[in-house]
């Protein structure tokens, strides 16, 4: 019996040393490339915090924007991290059964797991839309972005909720692509073996 290749041992993009599973498609490759933006955001948050420490403790001149900005940058990076892990098939799964299964049952299991994740992501996207509605729209229908209520008062809470909604929609689409591609690979390999 031939040993099945691990889908995570995937295609290595010519420009990137990071593996993106082939089943993730073009969207997965775009998500993988977009990860650098959020990695830079984490570094920017670190630099902002260093600046704030120097300004506060050396010059006794703290800013009013540093804390909220670093929290926002880190929050969007963590939210994007879920989408990034889905595209690279590095999300957490219970492997008690998964690691024992081989061949067609494993490909079917991959499709089923992706389908369940698609349903969950769609429900979470719907729930996040309810948060977006409260964060952006007034009861009369006019638009006013929710703000933090601090002295600086940025609209970061509304932006974060919008970003969460967009990311969950993309995650649902990514899991739909994974479901279809895993199902196709399972069906195509069955045809080849017959």
Backbone as CSV, one residue per row, in Angstrom:
resi,resn,N_x,N_y,N_z,CA_x,CA_y,CA_z,C_x,C_y,C_z
1,UNK,0.845,-1.180,0.000,0.000,0.000,0.000,0.886,1.238,0.000
2,UNK,0.646,2.125,-0.923,1.456,3.346,-1.026,1.120,4.286,0.116
3,UNK,2.153,4.932,0.606,1.962,5.878,1.706,1.407,7.189,1.160
4,UNK,0.348,7.687,1.796,-0.295,8.920,1.357,0.536,10.129,1.773
5,UNK,0.667,11.088,0.871,1.402,12.315,1.182,0.584,13.174,2.139
6,UNK,1.260,13.788,3.064,0.611,14.678,4.024,0.261,15.981,3.311
7,UNK,-1.019,16.407,3.339,-1.385,17.635,2.626,-0.704,18.868,3.190
8,UNK,-0.239,18.793,4.436,0.451,19.946,5.008,1.872,20.047,4.494
9,UNK,2.367,19.001,3.870,3.693,19.052,3.308,3.651,19.804,1.996
10,UNK,2.622,20.349,1.673,2.092,21.162,0.620,3.055,21.829,-0.335
11,UNK,2.437,22.685,-1.054,3.130,23.444,-2.088,3.905,24.569,-1.439
12,UNK,5.166,24.667,-1.806,5.947,25.796,-1.323,5.932,26.856,-2.417
13,UNK,5.388,27.988,-2.088,5.322,29.086,-3.038,6.739,29.557,-3.333
14,UNK,7.010,29.935,-4.577,8.358,30.324,-4.981,8.882,31.516,-4.194
15,UNK,8.005,32.466,-3.841,8.455,33.647,-3.117,8.450,33.456,-1.612
16,UNK,7.795,32.436,-1.108,7.588,32.307,0.324,8.023,30.935,0.829
17,UNK,8.741,30.892,1.959,9.130,29.600,2.513,8.014,28.958,3.333
18,UNK,6.856,29.598,3.444,5.763,29.098,4.267,4.869,28.170,3.464
19,UNK,4.581,26.991,3.996,3.707,26.083,3.259,2.246,26.496,3.339
20,UNK,1.607,26.515,2.197,0.172,26.742,2.114,-0.394,25.470,1.507
21,UNK,-1.387,24.874,2.147,-1.922,23.636,1.603,-2.604,23.909,0.274
22,UNK,-2.458,23.009,-0.686,-3.048,23.233,-2.008,-4.567,23.386,-1.955
23,UNK,-5.224,22.709,-1.020,-6.671,22.767,-0.918,-7.175,24.159,-0.530
24,UNK,-6.311,25.014,-0.007,-6.709,26.370,0.395,-6.940,27.281,-0.799
25,UNK,-6.400,26.924,-1.948,-6.623,27.684,-3.172,-5.966,29.054,-3.169
26,UNK,-6.423,29.882,-4.090,-5.873,31.237,-4.233,-6.139,32.087,-2.994
27,UNK,-7.320,31.918,-2.416,-7.641,32.687,-1.211,-6.650,32.354,-0.101
28,UNK,-6.328,31.093,0.072,-5.364,30.684,1.098,-3.987,31.285,0.864
29,UNK,-3.572,31.323,-0.392,-2.271,31.937,-0.693,-2.284,33.434,-0.412
30,UNK,-3.402,34.099,-0.720,-3.521,35.541,-0.431,-3.525,35.793,1.072
31,UNK,-4.241,34.959,1.815,-4.268,35.092,3.275,-2.880,34.905,3.847
32,UNK,-2.162,33.915,3.338,-0.799,33.654,3.816,0.101,34.860,3.572
33,UNK,0.004,35.443,2.402,0.834,36.616,2.089,0.426,37.834,2.917
34,UNK,-0.862,37.953,3.241,-1.338,39.076,4.045,-0.874,39.026,5.490
35,UNK,-0.416,37.874,5.936,0.031,37.731,7.318,1.169,38.667,7.693
36,UNK,1.986,39.036,6.722,3.128,39.917,7.009,2.662,41.279,7.506
37,UNK,1.528,41.743,7.013,0.997,43.046,7.433,0.740,43.048,8.939
38,UNK,0.158,41.963,9.425,-0.191,41.891,10.838,1.032,41.599,11.708
39,UNK,2.012,40.915,11.142,3.275,40.715,11.855,3.976,42.058,12.046
40,UNK,3.951,42.892,11.025,4.521,44.240,11.127,3.741,45.059,12.155
41,UNK,2.420,44.846,12.220,1.594,45.534,13.218,2.017,45.192,14.643
42,UNK,2.389,43.945,14.899,2.863,43.538,16.231,4.180,44.253,16.553
43,UNK,5.073,44.329,15.565,6.344,45.032,15.767,6.084,46.524,16.006
44,UNK,5.140,47.103,15.258,4.799,48.517,15.456,4.243,48.737,16.862
45,UNK,3.421,47.807,17.350,2.885,47.921,18.713,4.012,47.911,19.737
46,UNK,4.996,47.047,19.521,6.139,46.998,20.430,6.902,48.330,20.422
47,UNK,7.128,48.886,19.238,7.856,50.151,19.143,7.071,51.297,19.791
48,UNK,5.754,51.285,19.627,4.915,52.312,20.259,5.015,52.207,21.778
49,UNK,5.004,50.974,22.299,5.113,50.798,23.751,6.476,51.238,24.282
50,UNK,7.533,50.946,23.537,8.874,51.409,23.947,8.911,52.926,23.968
51,UNK,8.349,53.544,22.919,8.295,55.014,22.877,7.516,55.554,24.069
52,UNK,6.400,54.911,24.407,5.568,55.379,25.513,6.311,55.290,26.840
53,UNK,7.064,54.206,27.028,7.840,54.056,28.269,8.879,55.165,28.375
54,UNK,9.573,55.438,27.267,10.590,56.503,27.275,9.939,57.863,27.527
55,UNK,8.846,58.140,26.820,8.180,59.430,27.002,7.643,59.599,28.421
56,UNK,7.095,58.527,28.976,6.484,58.609,30.301,7.528,58.705,31.410
57,UNK,8.542,57.846,31.373,9.458,57.749,32.511,10.741,58.559,32.356
58,UNK,11.099,58.926,31.136,12.298,59.751,30.945,11.913,61.228,30.823
59,UNK,10.898,61.511,30.029,10.526,62.904,29.776,9.272,63.356,30.525
60,UNK,8.642,62.450,31.254,7.416,62.742,31.997,6.354,63.383,31.087
61,UNK,6.240,62.825,29.878,5.290,63.356,28.894,4.576,62.199,28.184
62,UNK,3.705,61.484,28.898,3.028,60.346,28.266,2.048,60.790,27.184
63,UNK,1.746,59.875,26.290,0.768,60.158,25.238,-0.610,59.650,25.670
64,UNK,-1.637,60.090,24.963,-2.972,59.594,25.273,-3.417,58.519,24.275
65,UNK,-2.604,58.228,23.284,-3.005,57.325,22.216,-2.284,55.991,22.205
66,UNK,-1.172,55.853,22.903,-0.322,54.665,22.774,-1.017,53.382,23.226
67,UNK,-1.639,53.397,24.380,-2.238,52.165,24.912,-3.334,51.635,23.984
68,UNK,-4.267,52.491,23.599,-5.368,52.035,22.748,-4.890,51.586,21.369
69,UNK,-3.878,52.248,20.850,-3.353,51.863,19.548,-2.685,50.497,19.602
70,UNK,-1.887,50.245,20.635,-1.226,48.937,20.731,-2.240,47.816,20.978
71,UNK,-3.250,48.083,21.769,-4.295,47.073,21.989,-4.997,46.766,20.668
72,UNK,-5.307,47.789,19.886,-5.974,47.594,18.596,-5.088,46.803,17.636
73,UNK,-3.817,47.166,17.532,-2.904,46.467,16.618,-2.754,44.989,16.998
74,UNK,-2.628,44.727,18.287,-2.508,43.334,18.737,-3.817,42.572,18.532
75,UNK,-4.939,43.216,18.768,-6.242,42.564,18.614,-6.490,42.151,17.164
76,UNK,-6.221,43.037,16.214,-6.466,42.663,14.822,-5.488,41.576,14.366
77,UNK,-4.271,41.581,14.916,-3.316,40.519,14.577,-3.811,39.170,15.091
78,UNK,-4.349,39.131,16.305,-4.858,37.872,16.847,-6.094,37.400,16.094
79,UNK,-6.964,38.318,15.710,-8.154,37.945,14.938,-7.730,37.361,13.590
80,UNK,-6.787,38.016,12.925,-6.305,37.529,11.634,-5.605,36.182,11.781
81,UNK,-5.008,35.946,12.935,-4.302,34.688,13.171,-5.180,33.464,12.980
82,UNK,-6.455,33.553,13.342,-7.355,32.427,13.130,-7.540,32.111,11.657
83,UNK,-7.715,33.140,10.857,-7.854,32.976,9.413,-6.564,32.429,8.812
84,UNK,-5.446,32.944,9.272,-4.125,32.521,8.805,-3.907,31.034,9.080
85,UNK,-4.264,30.591,10.281,-4.105,29.176,10.645,-5.024,28.281,9.819
86,UNK,-6.225,28.759,9.517,-7.145,27.962,8.699,-6.580,27.756,7.294
87,UNK,-5.985,28.785,6.721,-5.431,28.683,5.368,-4.212,27.773,5.314
88,UNK,-3.494,27.669,6.418,-2.278,26.848,6.456,-2.509,25.481,7.082
89,UNK,-3.748,25.175,7.426,-4.120,23.913,8.064,-3.308,23.687,9.336
90,UNK,-3.140,24.747,10.103,-2.412,24.623,11.371,-3.323,24.942,12.549
91,UNK,-4.641,24.843,12.318,-5.587,25.079,13.407,-5.595,23.872,14.339
92,UNK,-6.118,24.067,15.516,-6.153,23.009,16.520,-7.249,22.015,16.162
93,UNK,-6.918,20.742,16.258,-7.921,19.694,16.074,-7.606,18.560,17.038
94,UNK,-8.621,17.821,17.392,-8.435,16.660,18.255,-7.946,15.532,17.358
95,UNK,-6.761,15.014,17.638,-6.124,14.071,16.721,-6.228,12.618,17.162
96,UNK,-7.023,12.350,18.163,-7.167,10.988,18.656,-7.558,10.032,17.532
97,UNK,-8.545,10.397,16.754,-8.988,9.571,15.627,-8.283,9.999,14.350
98,UNK,-8.110,11.293,14.177,-7.587,11.846,12.922,-6.232,11.245,12.537
99,UNK,-5.325,11.089,13.488,-3.985,10.583,13.171,-3.951,9.088,12.866
100,UNK,-4.982,8.362,13.249,-5.029,6.918,13.014,-5.588,6.604,11.630
101,UNK,-6.450,7.470,11.135,-7.147,7.237,9.865,-6.205,7.544,8.700
102,UNK,-6.301,6.735,7.637,-5.481,6.928,6.427,-6.361,6.800,5.185
103,UNK,-5.831,7.245,4.064,-6.497,7.050,2.779,-7.772,7.850,2.623
104,UNK,-8.749,7.224,1.952,-10.014,7.892,1.660,-10.752,8.340,2.919
105,UNK,-10.814,7.525,3.979,-11.501,8.003,5.184,-10.905,9.305,5.740
106,UNK,-9.583,9.459,5.620,-8.962,10.693,6.107,-9.357,11.882,5.235
107,UNK,-9.427,11.664,3.927,-9.837,12.751,3.028,-11.293,13.134,3.278
108,UNK,-12.141,12.144,3.540,-13.541,12.416,3.868,-13.623,13.142,5.214
109,UNK,-12.807,12.719,6.165,-12.773,13.381,7.475,-12.328,14.839,7.333
110,UNK,-11.327,15.091,6.475,-10.897,16.475,6.216,-12.046,17.311,5.669
111,UNK,-12.811,16.748,4.732,-13.958,17.471,4.169,-15.012,17.723,5.243
112,UNK,-15.265,16.725,6.086,-16.272,16.879,7.146,-15.836,17.916,8.174
113,UNK,-14.573,17.892,8.563,-14.064,18.873,9.524,-14.173,20.280,8.946
114,UNK,-13.803,20.434,7.682,-13.892,21.744,7.037,-15.334,22.220,6.947
115,UNK,-16.262,21.288,6.694,-17.670,21.655,6.610,-18.202,22.120,7.969
116,UNK,-17.846,21.420,9.027,-18.265,21.823,10.378,-17.683,23.191,10.716
117,UNK,-16.416,23.415,10.343,-15.783,24.724,10.584,-16.450,25.819,9.758
118,UNK,-16.896,25.486,8.549,-17.635,26.434,7.713,-18.918,26.863,8.411
119,UNK,-19.671,25.907,8.935,-20.929,26.218,9.624,-20.655,27.085,10.857
120,UNK,-19.640,26.699,11.640,-19.303,27.470,12.848,-18.873,28.887,12.487
121,UNK,-18.032,29.023,11.472,-17.574,30.350,11.051,-18.732,31.211,10.565
122,UNK,-19.666,30.603,9.843,-20.824,31.356,9.353,-21.689,31.839,10.519
123,UNK,-21.893,30.989,11.520,-22.665,31.410,12.692,-21.951,32.531,13.454
124,UNK,-20.633,32.400,13.610,-19.882,33.455,14.293,-19.880,34.745,13.484
125,UNK,-19.843,34.650,12.163,-19.920,35.854,11.320,-21.265,36.546,11.516
126,UNK,-22.327,35.760,11.564,-23.658,36.326,11.805,-23.713,37.018,13.167
127,UNK,-23.167,36.359,14.197,-23.153,36.957,15.540,-22.310,38.230,15.559
128,UNK,-21.203,38.230,14.834,-20.369,39.437,14.816,-21.068,40.563,14.056
129,UNK,-21.895,40.223,13.063,-22.655,41.259,12.372,-23.613,41.959,13.339
130,UNK,-24.191,41.213,14.275,-25.067,41.825,15.270,-24.302,42.841,16.118
131,UNK,-23.036,42.527,16.431,-22.190,43.484,17.160,-21.871,44.702,16.297
132,UNK,-21.611,44.455,15.009,-21.300,45.552,14.089,-22.488,46.504,13.979
133,UNK,-23.684,45.952,13.891,-24.873,46.806,13.805,-24.977,47.749,14.998
134,UNK,-24.730,47.229,16.192,-24.804,48.078,17.395,-23.632,49.054,17.470
135,UNK,-22.491,48.676,16.897,-21.302,49.523,16.977,-21.271,50.629,15.933
136,UNK,-22.055,50.494,14.882,-21.970,51.459,13.785,-23.273,52.231,13.564
137,UNK,-24.407,51.575,13.724,-25.681,52.216,13.400,-26.418,52.647,14.663
138,UNK,-26.910,53.878,14.629,-27.785,54.360,15.708,-29.170,53.757,15.515
139,UNK,-30.014,53.816,16.542,-31.379,53.280,16.385,-32.172,53.926,15.249
140,UNK,-31.869,55.194,14.926,-32.592,55.850,13.829,-32.031,55.498,12.452
141,UNK,-30.975,54.683,12.404,-30.390,54.247,11.136,-29.194,55.058,10.688
142,UNK,-28.921,56.175,11.335,-27.754,56.971,10.955,-26.470,56.261,11.411
143,UNK,-25.381,56.662,10.798,-24.102,56.002,11.077,-23.301,56.824,12.074
144,UNK,-22.846,56.146,13.125,-21.931,56.735,14.094,-21.119,55.606,14.679
145,UNK,-19.816,55.640,14.442,-18.938,54.583,14.895,-18.746,54.653,16.410
146,UNK,-18.895,53.499,17.045,-18.664,53.392,18.493,-17.216,53.779,18.790
147,UNK,-17.011,54.522,19.856,-15.649,54.915,20.227,-15.319,54.372,21.610
148,UNK,-14.089,54.578,22.020,-13.616,53.968,23.268,-14.079,54.708,24.516
149,UNK,-14.397,55.989,24.402,-14.834,56.759,25.560,-13.688,57.312,26.391
150,UNK,-12.471,57.153,25.918,-11.310,57.670,26.648,-11.086,59.142,26.311
151,UNK,-10.011,59.714,26.834,-9.674,61.108,26.529,-9.381,61.280,25.037
152,UNK,-8.759,60.294,24.426,-8.454,60.356,22.998,-9.690,59.982,22.176
153,UNK,-10.434,58.983,22.612,-11.717,58.555,22.067,-11.687,58.121,20.597
154,UNK,-10.813,57.175,20.234,-10.803,56.692,18.846,-11.962,55.732,18.607
155,UNK,-12.239,55.468,17.361,-13.314,54.537,16.983,-12.804,53.100,16.848
156,UNK,-11.767,52.767,17.566,-11.180,51.426,17.476,-12.169,50.307,17.786
157,UNK,-13.065,50.447,18.773,-14.003,49.341,19.011,-14.857,49.012,17.777
158,UNK,-15.330,50.021,17.073,-16.126,49.773,15.868,-15.263,49.162,14.768
159,UNK,-14.043,49.662,14.591,-13.155,49.121,13.562,-12.805,47.663,13.853
160,UNK,-12.573,47.348,15.110,-12.241,45.973,15.488,-13.422,45.051,15.210
161,UNK,-14.621,45.482,15.514,-15.805,44.653,15.266,-16.034,44.460,13.765
162,UNK,-15.808,45.506,12.981,-15.893,45.373,11.522,-14.844,44.395,10.996
163,UNK,-13.630,44.508,11.525,-12.554,43.617,11.094,-12.865,42.172,11.472
164,UNK,-13.394,41.961,12.662,-13.776,40.621,13.095,-14.838,40.043,12.158
165,UNK,-15.834,40.840,11.816,-16.876,40.378,10.898,-16.285,39.998,9.540
166,UNK,-15.459,40.870,8.966,-14.856,40.594,7.661,-13.983,39.345,7.710
167,UNK,-13.231,39.186,8.781,-12.355,38.021,8.917,-13.166,36.740,9.027
168,UNK,-14.254,36.777,9.776,-15.096,35.577,9.906,-15.791,35.229,8.592
169,UNK,-16.178,36.225,7.822,-16.751,35.954,6.501,-15.698,35.292,5.616
170,UNK,-14.485,35.842,5.616,-13.399,35.225,4.843,-13.086,33.819,5.333
171,UNK,-13.150,33.622,6.647,-12.883,32.298,7.204,-13.947,31.307,6.735
172,UNK,-15.205,31.712,6.709,-16.268,30.832,6.216,-16.037,30.487,4.744
173,UNK,-15.631,31.488,3.958,-15.339,31.238,2.541,-14.147,30.298,2.415
174,UNK,-13.108,30.507,3.226,-11.932,29.638,3.181,-12.309,28.195,3.530
175,UNK,-13.131,28.009,4.548,-13.552,26.650,4.898,-14.459,26.046,3.825
176,UNK,-15.233,26.866,3.119,-16.031,26.357,2.014,-15.107,25.846,0.904
177,UNK,-14.069,26.627,0.600,-13.094,26.204,-0.414,-12.409,24.917,0.016
178,UNK,-12.009,24.845,1.275,-11.360,23.627,1.782,-12.305,22.430,1.695
179,UNK,-13.574,22.617,2.069,-14.545,21.524,2.010,-14.678,20.993,0.590
180,UNK,-14.857,21.904,-0.354,-15.023,21.505,-1.754,-13.773,20.811,-2.261
181,UNK,-12.600,21.384,-1.991,-11.358,20.798,-2.505,-11.020,19.466,-1.847
182,UNK,-11.279,19.321,-0.554,-11.063,18.015,0.083,-12.026,16.979,-0.479
183,UNK,-13.282,17.378,-0.698,-14.261,16.452,-1.256,-13.852,16.042,-2.669
184,UNK,-13.420,17.010,-3.469,-12.974,16.696,-4.839,-11.780,15.759,-4.839
185,UNK,-10.804,16.030,-3.959,-9.611,15.166,-3.935,-9.981,13.755,-3.508
186,UNK,-10.951,13.620,-2.619,-11.405,12.301,-2.185,-12.087,11.575,-3.346
187,UNK,-12.949,12.277,-4.062,-13.678,11.690,-5.184,-12.737,11.383,-6.349
188,UNK,-11.810,12.308,-6.660,-10.884,12.115,-7.780,-9.953,10.939,-7.538
189,UNK,-9.480,10.758,-6.323,-8.579,9.646,-6.034,-9.323,8.321,-6.118
190,UNK,-10.615,8.346,-5.788,-11.408,7.114,-5.922,-11.536,6.728,-7.392
191,UNK,-11.724,7.698,-8.280,-11.826,7.420,-9.716,-10.521,6.873,-10.266
192,UNK,-9.401,7.451,-9.810,-8.088,7.026,-10.286,-7.813,5.581,-9.871
193,UNK,-8.188,5.243,-8.631,-7.912,3.883,-8.139,-8.805,2.836,-8.759
194,UNK,-9.966,3.246,-9.353,-10.887,2.261,-9.973,-10.524,1.955,-11.374
